Amino acid sequence: MTETSRLPVPVTDEWDWQLQARCRGANSTLFFHPDAERGSARERREERAKAICRACPVRTECREHALQVEEQYGVWGALGESERRAMIVDRRRLARQHAV
């Protein structure tokens, strides 16, 4: 389950970027995998979702949001689940190093 305590305060200025998202109104099944989807089917679906993201004017904001709240599922800002997990782990490691 996504950790919601890290969600930013829902202020219009912080969420208006979503109104410009290329995925707005798209079928969410393109961005979130169905149960038991594996292998090449998953890769093809993710690549279609990422293609939409790469052309999105708010890709950076979307990606940063997903990293900040540690979104576990779906394609966000042209990053898949495993790519985001790796970035989150790297960010945590850097934060620990700077805390010492």
N, CA, C and O atoms as CSV, one atom per row, in Angstrom:
chain,resi,resn,atom,element,x,y,z
A,1,MET,N,N,0.842,-1.172,0.000
A,1,MET,CA,C,0.000,0.000,0.000
A,1,MET,C,C,0.891,1.241,0.000
A,1,MET,O,O,1.925,1.263,0.668
A,2,THR,N,N,0.503,2.250,-0.730
A,2,THR,CA,C,1.257,3.488,-0.809
A,2,THR,C,C,1.225,4.206,0.530
A,2,THR,O,O,0.184,4.270,1.183
A,3,GLU,N,N,2.357,4.740,0.930
A,3,GLU,CA,C,2.472,5.477,2.187
A,3,GLU,C,C,1.956,6.891,1.957
A,3,GLU,O,O,2.629,7.702,1.321
A,4,THR,N,N,0.772,7.189,2.467
A,4,THR,CA,C,0.147,8.491,2.200
A,4,THR,C,C,0.629,9.603,3.120
A,4,THR,O,O,0.353,10.771,2.846
A,5,SER,N,N,1.336,9.290,4.197
A,5,SER,CA,C,1.808,10.350,5.093
A,5,SER,C,C,2.846,11.239,4.414
A,5,SER,O,O,3.087,12.361,4.860
A,6,ARG,N,N,3.462,10.746,3.336
A,6,ARG,CA,C,4.451,11.544,2.617
A,6,ARG,C,C,3.825,12.397,1.519
A,6,ARG,O,O,4.529,13.156,0.853
A,7,LEU,N,N,2.524,12.283,1.323
A,7,LEU,CA,C,1.878,13.071,0.278
A,7,LEU,C,C,1.973,14.555,0.593
A,7,LEU,O,O,1.805,14.957,1.744
A,8,PRO,N,N,2.241,15.372,-0.419
A,8,PRO,CA,C,2.275,16.810,-0.176
A,8,PRO,C,C,0.880,17.328,0.170
A,8,PRO,O,O,-0.129,16.684,-0.117
A,9,VAL,N,N,0.849,18.483,0.780
A,9,VAL,CA,C,-0.425,19.113,1.125
A,9,VAL,C,C,-1.193,19.372,-0.168
A,9,VAL,O,O,-0.624,19.902,-1.122
A,10,PRO,N,N,-2.482,19.005,-0.217
A,10,PRO,CA,C,-3.246,19.177,-1.468
A,10,PRO,C,C,-3.637,20.625,-1.723
A,10,PRO,O,O,-4.792,21.009,-1.538
A,11,VAL,N,N,-2.686,21.409,-2.140
A,11,VAL,CA,C,-2.893,22.808,-2.464
A,11,VAL,C,C,-2.935,22.914,-3.986
A,11,VAL,O,O,-2.161,22.258,-4.683
A,12,THR,N,N,-3.834,23.735,-4.487
A,12,THR,CA,C,-4.004,23.862,-5.935
A,12,THR,C,C,-2.688,24.093,-6.659
A,12,THR,O,O,-2.444,23.500,-7.709
A,13,ASP,N,N,-1.845,24.945,-6.110
A,13,ASP,CA,C,-0.564,25.235,-6.770
A,13,ASP,C,C,0.296,23.992,-6.926
A,13,ASP,O,O,1.073,23.888,-7.876
A,14,GLU,N,N,0.165,23.055,-6.007
A,14,GLU,CA,C,0.989,21.859,-6.052
A,14,GLU,C,C,0.402,20.754,-6.928
A,14,GLU,O,O,1.109,19.809,-7.278
A,15,TRP,N,N,-0.868,20.855,-7.285
A,15,TRP,CA,C,-1.522,19.773,-8.030
A,15,TRP,C,C,-1.989,20.182,-9.427
A,15,TRP,O,O,-2.413,19.324,-10.200
A,16,ASP,N,N,-1.922,21.441,-9.763
A,16,ASP,CA,C,-2.398,21.898,-11.075
A,16,ASP,C,C,-1.667,21.248,-12.241
A,16,ASP,O,O,-2.215,21.170,-13.340
A,17,TRP,N,N,-0.449,20.783,-12.025
A,17,TRP,CA,C,0.300,20.140,-13.103
A,17,TRP,C,C,-0.468,18.962,-13.687
A,17,TRP,O,O,-0.327,18.653,-14.870
A,18,GLN,N,N,-1.280,18.303,-12.865
A,18,GLN,CA,C,-2.028,17.132,-13.329
A,18,GLN,C,C,-3.019,17.480,-14.438
A,18,GLN,O,O,-3.350,16.629,-15.264
A,19,LEU,N,N,-3.484,18.706,-14.457
A,19,LEU,CA,C,-4.433,19.124,-15.495
A,19,LEU,C,C,-3.809,19.112,-16.883
A,19,LEU,O,O,-4.522,19.016,-17.882
A,20,GLN,N,N,-2.481,19.209,-16.957
A,20,GLN,CA,C,-1.772,19.239,-18.235
A,20,GLN,C,C,-1.223,17.879,-18.651
A,20,GLN,O,O,-0.614,17.757,-19.713
A,21,ALA,N,N,-1.430,16.874,-17.836
A,21,ALA,CA,C,-0.843,15.555,-18.092
A,21,ALA,C,C,-1.414,14.909,-19.356
A,21,ALA,O,O,-2.623,14.944,-19.585
A,22,ARG,N,N,-0.544,14.325,-20.165
A,22,ARG,CA,C,-0.965,13.639,-21.401
A,22,ARG,C,C,-1.811,12.409,-21.104
A,22,ARG,O,O,-2.613,11.988,-21.939
A,23,CYS,N,N,-1.636,11.831,-19.919
A,23,CYS,CA,C,-2.392,10.629,-19.557
A,23,CYS,C,C,-3.797,10.955,-19.060
A,23,CYS,O,O,-4.621,10.056,-18.892
A,24,ARG,N,N,-4.069,12.218,-18.829
A,24,ARG,CA,C,-5.364,12.626,-18.293
A,24,ARG,C,C,-6.481,12.127,-19.217
A,24,ARG,O,O,-6.520,12.462,-20.401
A,25,GLY,N,N,-7.364,11.342,-18.667
A,25,GLY,CA,C,-8.476,10.793,-19.435
A,25,GLY,C,C,-8.158,9.488,-20.151
A,25,GLY,O,O,-9.046,8.858,-20.724
A,26,ALA,N,N,-6.894,9.083,-20.119
A,26,ALA,CA,C,-6.510,7.820,-20.771
A,26,ALA,C,C,-6.951,6.642,-19.903
A,26,ALA,O,O,-7.206,6.794,-18.708
A,27,ASN,N,N,-7.034,5.493,-20.512
A,27,ASN,CA,C,-7.387,4.278,-19.788
A,27,ASN,C,C,-6.253,3.923,-18.830
A,27,ASN,O,O,-5.113,3.729,-19.252
A,28,SER,N,N,-6.569,3.841,-17.545
A,28,SER,CA,C,-5.535,3.599,-16.534
A,28,SER,C,C,-4.888,2.220,-16.662
A,28,SER,O,O,-3.796,2.007,-16.135
A,29,THR,N,N,-5.533,1.291,-17.345
A,29,THR,CA,C,-4.930,-0.039,-17.494
A,29,THR,C,C,-3.645,0.008,-18.318
A,29,THR,O,O,-2.852,-0.933,-18.276
A,30,LEU,N,N,-3.433,1.078,-19.058
A,30,LEU,CA,C,-2.190,1.233,-19.798
A,30,LEU,C,C,-1.036,1.546,-18.832
A,30,LEU,O,O,0.106,1.164,-19.088
A,31,PHE,N,N,-1.330,2.228,-17.742
A,31,PHE,CA,C,-0.306,2.678,-16.808
A,31,PHE,C,C,-0.144,1.769,-15.591
A,31,PHE,O,O,0.871,1.837,-14.897
A,32,PHE,N,N,-1.131,0.924,-15.332
A,32,PHE,CA,C,-1.103,0.023,-14.175
A,32,PHE,C,C,-1.352,-1.399,-14.646
A,32,PHE,O,O,-2.349,-1.668,-15.316
A,33,HIS,N,N,-0.454,-2.309,-14.301
A,33,HIS,CA,C,-0.529,-3.671,-14.815
A,33,HIS,C,C,-1.691,-4.457,-14.201
A,33,HIS,O,O,-1.978,-4.333,-13.010
A,34,PRO,N,N,-2.349,-5.261,-15.024
A,34,PRO,CA,C,-3.377,-6.157,-14.498
A,34,PRO,C,C,-2.718,-7.318,-13.742
A,34,PRO,O,O,-1.534,-7.601,-13.927
A,35,ASP,N,N,-3.494,-7.971,-12.902
A,35,ASP,CA,C,-2.975,-9.132,-12.170
A,35,ASP,C,C,-2.400,-10.150,-13.135
A,35,ASP,O,O,-2.964,-10.387,-14.204
A,36,ALA,N,N,-1.306,-10.739,-12.771
A,36,ALA,CA,C,-0.649,-11.833,-13.482
A,36,ALA,C,C,-0.021,-11.428,-14.816
A,36,ALA,O,O,0.397,-12.302,-15.575
A,37,GLU,N,N,0.059,-10.137,-15.125
A,37,GLU,CA,C,0.729,-9.726,-16.355
A,37,GLU,C,C,2.237,-9.872,-16.168
A,37,GLU,O,O,2.797,-9.392,-15.182
A,38,ARG,N,N,2.881,-10.531,-17.109
A,38,ARG,CA,C,4.316,-10.795,-16.994
A,38,ARG,C,C,4.993,-10.650,-18.367
A,38,ARG,O,O,4.345,-10.510,-19.405
A,39,GLY,N,N,6.297,-10.691,-18.311
A,39,GLY,CA,C,7.113,-10.808,-19.516
A,39,GLY,C,C,6.892,-9.754,-20.574
A,39,GLY,O,O,6.744,-8.568,-20.278
A,40,SER,N,N,6.873,-10.212,-21.823
A,40,SER,CA,C,6.821,-9.288,-22.959
A,40,SER,C,C,5.516,-8.507,-23.014
A,40,SER,O,O,5.509,-7.370,-23.486
A,41,ALA,N,N,4.417,-9.080,-22.548
A,41,ALA,CA,C,3.147,-8.337,-22.537
A,41,ALA,C,C,3.264,-7.121,-21.627
A,41,ALA,O,O,2.810,-6.030,-21.973
A,42,ARG,N,N,3.868,-7.314,-20.477
A,42,ARG,CA,C,4.049,-6.206,-19.545
A,42,ARG,C,C,5.014,-5.174,-20.120
A,42,ARG,O,O,4.769,-3.972,-20.027
A,43,GLU,N,N,6.094,-5.635,-20.705
A,43,GLU,CA,C,7.073,-4.726,-21.294
A,43,GLU,C,C,6.451,-3.873,-22.399
A,43,GLU,O,O,6.699,-2.669,-22.472
A,44,ARG,N,N,5.642,-4.497,-23.259
A,44,ARG,CA,C,4.991,-3.750,-24.343
A,44,ARG,C,C,4.024,-2.706,-23.795
A,44,ARG,O,O,4.000,-1.573,-24.277
A,45,ARG,N,N,3.221,-3.077,-22.785
A,45,ARG,CA,C,2.266,-2.134,-22.207
A,45,ARG,C,C,3.007,-0.975,-21.552
A,45,ARG,O,O,2.646,0.187,-21.739
A,46,GLU,N,N,4.051,-1.298,-20.781
A,46,GLU,CA,C,4.829,-0.246,-20.128
A,46,GLU,C,C,5.469,0.687,-21.141
A,46,GLU,O,O,5.496,1.900,-20.934
A,47,GLU,N,N,5.976,0.144,-22.217
A,47,GLU,CA,C,6.614,0.984,-23.228
A,47,GLU,C,C,5.595,1.928,-23.874
A,47,GLU,O,O,5.925,3.078,-24.161
A,48,ARG,N,N,4.368,1.464,-24.106
A,48,ARG,CA,C,3.327,2.350,-24.642
A,48,ARG,C,C,3.019,3.471,-23.650
A,48,ARG,O,O,2.863,4.626,-24.047
A,49,ALA,N,N,2.932,3.137,-22.374
A,49,ALA,CA,C,2.674,4.146,-21.347
A,49,ALA,C,C,3.834,5.141,-21.282
A,49,ALA,O,O,3.611,6.350,-21.219
A,50,LYS,N,N,5.060,4.639,-21.295
A,50,LYS,CA,C,6.230,5.511,-21.222
A,50,LYS,C,C,6.327,6.438,-22.430
A,50,LYS,O,O,6.801,7.567,-22.307
A,51,ALA,N,N,5.884,5.974,-23.590
A,51,ALA,CA,C,5.891,6.826,-24.788
A,51,ALA,C,C,4.971,8.028,-24.578
A,51,ALA,O,O,5.306,9.141,-24.982
A,52,ILE,N,N,3.825,7.812,-23.954
A,52,ILE,CA,C,2.918,8.916,-23.636
A,52,ILE,C,C,3.606,9.857,-22.652
A,52,ILE,O,O,3.562,11.076,-22.819
A,53,CYS,N,N,4.232,9.299,-21.638
A,53,CYS,CA,C,4.933,10.101,-20.626
A,53,CYS,C,C,6.052,10.940,-21.238
A,53,CYS,O,O,6.210,12.113,-20.900
A,54,ARG,N,N,6.820,10.341,-22.129
A,54,ARG,CA,C,7.967,11.061,-22.699
A,54,ARG,C,C,7.532,12.305,-23.467
A,54,ARG,O,O,8.305,13.256,-23.585
A,55,ALA,N,N,6.307,12.313,-23.991
A,55,ALA,CA,C,5.793,13.472,-24.723
A,55,ALA,C,C,4.991,14.413,-23.825
A,55,ALA,O,O,4.392,15.372,-24.313
A,56,CYS,N,N,4.974,14.148,-22.528
A,56,CYS,CA,C,4.138,14.897,-21.594
A,56,CYS,C,C,4.850,16.161,-21.099
A,56,CYS,O,O,6.022,16.105,-20.728
A,57,PRO,N,N,4.153,17.290,-21.092
A,57,PRO,CA,C,4.777,18.533,-20.627
A,57,PRO,C,C,5.013,18.575,-19.114
A,57,PRO,O,O,5.762,19.429,-18.639
A,58,VAL,N,N,4.395,17.679,-18.353
A,58,VAL,CA,C,4.571,17.677,-16.894
A,58,VAL,C,C,5.222,16.378,-16.400
A,58,VAL,O,O,5.011,15.960,-15.262
A,59,ARG,N,N,5.999,15.762,-17.258
A,59,ARG,CA,C,6.673,14.508,-16.900
A,59,ARG,C,C,7.547,14.671,-15.655
A,59,ARG,O,O,7.549,13.801,-14.784
A,60,THR,N,N,8.276,15.759,-15.568
A,60,THR,CA,C,9.164,15.981,-14.424
A,60,THR,C,C,8.372,16.080,-13.130
A,60,THR,O,O,8.746,15.467,-12.130
A,61,GLU,N,N,7.290,16.840,-13.132
A,61,GLU,CA,C,6.463,16.992,-11.938
A,61,GLU,C,C,5.845,15.660,-11.528
A,61,GLU,O,O,5.788,15.336,-10.342
A,62,CYS,N,N,5.389,14.898,-12.499
A,62,CYS,CA,C,4.786,13.596,-12.244
A,62,CYS,C,C,5.812,12.637,-11.640
A,62,CYS,O,O,5.537,11.959,-10.650
A,63,ARG,N,N,6.978,12.593,-12.240
A,63,ARG,CA,C,8.050,11.720,-11.760
A,63,ARG,C,C,8.438,12.086,-10.330
A,63,ARG,O,O,8.571,11.210,-9.475
A,64,GLU,N,N,8.618,13.376,-10.074
A,64,GLU,CA,C,9.028,13.806,-8.739
A,64,GLU,C,C,7.952,13.489,-7.700
A,64,GLU,O,O,8.266,13.102,-6.575
A,65,HIS,N,N,6.691,13.652,-8.077
A,65,HIS,CA,C,5.593,13.297,-7.173
A,65,HIS,C,C,5.667,11.815,-6.814
A,65,HIS,O,O,5.592,11.455,-5.640
A,66,ALA,N,N,5.813,10.964,-7.814
A,66,ALA,CA,C,5.849,9.517,-7.586
A,66,ALA,C,C,7.042,9.123,-6.723
A,66,ALA,O,O,6.930,8.228,-5.884
A,67,LEU,N,N,8.172,9.774,-6.918
A,67,LEU,CA,C,9.347,9.485,-6.097
A,67,LEU,C,C,9.163,9.990,-4.672
A,67,LEU,O,O,9.549,9.320,-3.714
A,68,GLN,N,N,8.577,11.163,-4.537
A,68,GLN,CA,C,8.389,11.760,-3.218
A,68,GLN,C,C,7.453,10.918,-2.341
A,68,GLN,O,O,7.712,10.731,-1.152
A,69,VAL,N,N,6.361,10.413,-2.935
A,69,VAL,CA,C,5.407,9.615,-2.149
A,69,VAL,C,C,5.731,8.124,-2.198
A,69,VAL,O,O,5.028,7.298,-1.617
A,70,GLU,N,N,6.808,7.803,-2.902
A,70,GLU,CA,C,7.244,6.414,-3.068
A,70,GLU,C,C,6.123,5.539,-3.622
A,70,GLU,O,O,5.795,4.484,-3.079
A,71,GLU,N,N,5.553,6.017,-4.715
A,71,GLU,CA,C,4.487,5.292,-5.410
A,71,GLU,C,C,5.009,3.927,-5.841
A,71,GLU,O,O,6.038,3.834,-6.511
A,72,GLN,N,N,4.311,2.884,-5.462
A,72,GLN,CA,C,4.774,1.524,-5.727
A,72,GLN,C,C,4.308,0.972,-7.065
A,72,GLN,O,O,4.966,0.101,-7.634
A,73,TYR,N,N,3.200,1.457,-7.570
A,73,TYR,CA,C,2.577,0.818,-8.727
A,73,TYR,C,C,2.457,1.764,-9.911
A,73,TYR,O,O,2.289,2.973,-9.755
A,74,GLY,N,N,2.549,1.179,-11.095
A,74,GLY,CA,C,2.273,1.907,-12.315
A,74,GLY,C,C,3.471,2.604,-12.921
A,74,GLY,O,O,4.589,2.549,-12.407
A,75,VAL,N,N,3.193,3.264,-14.039
A,75,VAL,CA,C,4.173,4.074,-14.751
A,75,VAL,C,C,3.873,5.524,-14.405
A,75,VAL,O,O,2.749,5.991,-14.585
A,76,TRP,N,N,4.865,6.225,-13.913
A,76,TRP,CA,C,4.748,7.631,-13.528
A,76,TRP,C,C,5.954,8.375,-14.079
A,76,TRP,O,O,7.089,7.968,-13.831
A,77,GLY,N,N,5.741,9.439,-14.808
A,77,GLY,CA,C,6.859,10.237,-15.301
A,77,GLY,C,C,7.829,9.441,-16.146
A,77,GLY,O,O,9.032,9.703,-16.122
A,78,ALA,N,N,7.330,8.481,-16.887
A,78,ALA,CA,C,8.123,7.616,-17.777
A,78,ALA,C,C,9.025,6.642,-17.017
A,78,ALA,O,O,9.982,6.112,-17.582
A,79,LEU,N,N,8.722,6.406,-15.735
A,79,LEU,CA,C,9.461,5.408,-14.965
A,79,LEU,C,C,8.530,4.275,-14.571
A,79,LEU,O,O,7.417,4.503,-14.098
A,80,GLY,N,N,8.998,3.056,-14.770
A,80,GLY,CA,C,8.259,1.889,-14.319
A,80,GLY,C,C,8.543,1.622,-12.845
A,80,GLY,O,O,9.341,2.314,-12.213
A,81,GLU,N,N,7.882,0.621,-12.322
A,81,GLU,CA,C,7.976,0.299,-10.895
A,81,GLU,C,C,9.403,0.000,-10.452
A,81,GLU,O,O,9.859,0.538,-9.443
A,82,SER,N,N,10.107,-0.841,-11.182
A,82,SER,CA,C,11.468,-1.211,-10.777
A,82,SER,C,C,12.432,-0.033,-10.906
A,82,SER,O,O,13.343,0.113,-10.092
A,83,GLU,N,N,12.236,0.801,-11.916
A,83,GLU,CA,C,13.097,1.979,-12.079
A,83,GLU,C,C,12.918,2.951,-10.910
A,83,GLU,O,O,13.886,3.497,-10.382
A,84,ARG,N,N,11.652,3.153,-10.518
A,84,ARG,CA,C,11.380,4.035,-9.382
A,84,ARG,C,C,11.936,3.462,-8.084
A,84,ARG,O,O,12.521,4.186,-7.278
A,85,ARG,N,N,11.751,2.154,-7.885
A,85,ARG,CA,C,12.286,1.525,-6.669
A,85,ARG,C,C,13.794,1.759,-6.547
A,85,ARG,O,O,14.294,2.082,-5.470
A,86,ALA,N,N,14.497,1.595,-7.642
A,86,ALA,CA,C,15.949,1.802,-7.636
A,86,ALA,C,C,16.294,3.251,-7.300
A,86,ALA,O,O,17.231,3.500,-6.541
A,87,MET,N,N,15.561,4.196,-7.847
A,87,MET,CA,C,15.821,5.609,-7.559
A,87,MET,C,C,15.505,5.937,-6.104
A,87,MET,O,O,16.220,6.713,-5.471
A,88,ILE,N,N,14.447,5.353,-5.582
A,88,ILE,CA,C,14.073,5.592,-4.178
A,88,ILE,C,C,15.157,5.047,-3.256
A,88,ILE,O,O,15.538,5.708,-2.290
A,89,VAL,N,N,15.651,3.859,-3.543
A,89,VAL,CA,C,16.730,3.267,-2.748
A,89,VAL,C,C,17.961,4.173,-2.796
A,89,VAL,O,O,18.597,4.414,-1.770
A,90,ASP,N,N,18.295,4.674,-3.986
A,90,ASP,CA,C,19.448,5.574,-4.125
A,90,ASP,C,C,19.255,6.851,-3.317
A,90,ASP,O,O,20.182,7.314,-2.654
A,91,ARG,N,N,18.058,7.418,-3.371
A,91,ARG,CA,C,17.775,8.641,-2.617
A,91,ARG,C,C,17.896,8.403,-1.113
A,91,ARG,O,O,18.447,9.234,-0.391
A,92,ARG,N,N,17.387,7.282,-0.653
A,92,ARG,CA,C,17.497,6.973,0.771
A,92,ARG,C,C,18.956,6.830,1.190
A,92,ARG,O,O,19.363,7.333,2.238
A,93,ARG,N,N,19.741,6.138,0.363
A,93,ARG,CA,C,21.148,5.938,0.663
A,93,ARG,C,C,21.867,7.286,0.735
A,93,ARG,O,O,22.645,7.522,1.660
A,94,LEU,N,N,21.617,8.160,-0.218
A,94,LEU,CA,C,22.236,9.489,-0.214
A,94,LEU,C,C,21.810,10.293,1.005
A,94,LEU,O,O,22.627,10.992,1.606
A,95,ALA,N,N,20.539,10.200,1.373
A,95,ALA,CA,C,20.048,10.920,2.557
A,95,ALA,C,C,20.751,10.437,3.813
A,95,ALA,O,O,21.112,11.241,4.672
A,96,ARG,N,N,20.947,9.127,3.928
A,96,ARG,CA,C,21.662,8.569,5.097
A,96,ARG,C,C,23.112,9.062,5.120
A,96,ARG,O,O,23.642,9.396,6.180
A,97,GLN,N,N,23.736,9.102,3.966
A,97,GLN,CA,C,25.123,9.540,3.896
A,97,GLN,C,C,25.260,11.009,4.304
A,97,GLN,O,O,26.225,11.389,4.968
A,98,HIS,N,N,24.297,11.822,3.906
A,98,HIS,CA,C,24.353,13.251,4.240
A,98,HIS,C,C,23.955,13.512,5.690
A,98,HIS,O,O,24.296,14.555,6.249
A,99,ALA,N,N,23.242,12.580,6.296
A,99,ALA,CA,C,22.811,12.730,7.692
A,99,ALA,C,C,23.952,12.434,8.657
A,99,ALA,O,O,23.925,12.853,9.814
A,100,VAL,N,N,24.932,11.722,8.178
A,100,VAL,CA,C,26.043,11.312,9.060
A,100,VAL,C,C,27.061,12.410,9.192
A,100,VAL,O,O,28.060,12.246,9.893
